[in-house]
Amino acid sequence: MQEREAKLLCKSNDLVSISVSTNNSGWIIKILEKNKHDPDYLISKRSTDPRLFKTSDAALRCCNRIGFNKVEVFFG
């Protein structure tokens, strides 16, 4: 799911939760929708791989742009 799709789903209250977790090469954002059991990952415009953020701050700013004020962060 791209950032613009996540923004639209957040505005329509179709997103349940969002979490940021660390990967070996960066930080990724996991999004859970209301009617889906499996979470989606935020992807970039050019790839279908999960979007990698270099810092946790960058990932959290993206979550804020999407519309979430409360985010779970997982280390490890």
C-alpha positions in Angstrom: 0.0 0.0 0.0 1.4 3.4 -0.9 1.3 6.4 1.4 -1.6 8.2 -0.5 -3.8 5.0 -0.2 -3.1 4.8 3.5 -4.1 8.5 3.9 -7.4 7.9 2.2 -8.1 4.8 4.3 -7.2 6.6 7.5 -9.5 9.5 6.7 -12.4 7.0 6.1 -11.6 5.2 9.4 -10.8 1.9 7.7 -7.3 1.5 9.3 -7.1 -0.3 12.6 -3.5 0.2 13.6 -0.1 1.1 12.3 3.3 -0.1 13.6 6.9 0.6 13.0 9.5 -2.2 13.3 13.2 -2.4 12.7 14.7 -4.5 10.0 18.4 -5.4 9.4 18.6 -2.6 6.8 16.1 0.0 8.2 12.6 0.6 9.5 9.4 -0.6 8.0 5.7 0.4 8.5 3.0 -2.3 8.9 -0.6 -1.3 8.4 -3.7 -3.2 9.5 -7.0 -2.6 7.9 -10.5 -3.2 9.3 -11.6 -6.0 7.0 -8.3 -7.7 6.4 -6.6 -10.3 8.7 -3.1 -9.9 7.2 -1.3 -6.6 7.5 0.0 -4.6 4.6 3.4 -2.9 4.4 3.9 0.6 3.2 5.6 0.4 -0.2 7.3 3.0 -2.3 6.0 4.2 -5.7 8.7 2.4 -7.7 8.7 -1.0 -6.0 6.5 -3.6 -4.4 9.0 -4.3 -1.6 8.3 -2.7 1.8 9.5 0.9 2.0 12.7 1.2 4.1 13.3 4.2 6.3 16.9 4.9 7.5 15.8 6.3 10.9 12.8 5.7 13.2 12.1 9.4 13.1 11.5 9.3 9.4 9.2 6.4 9.7 7.3 8.1 12.5 6.9 11.3 10.5 5.4 9.3 7.7 2.9 7.7 10.1 2.0 11.2 11.2 1.5 12.4 7.6 -0.8 9.4 7.1 -2.9 10.6 10.0 -1.9 8.4 13.0 -1.0 10.0 16.3 -0.5 6.7 18.1 2.0 4.2 16.7 3.5 1.0 18.1 7.3 0.7 17.7 9.0 -2.8 17.8 12.7 -3.3 18.2 14.4 -6.5 17.2 
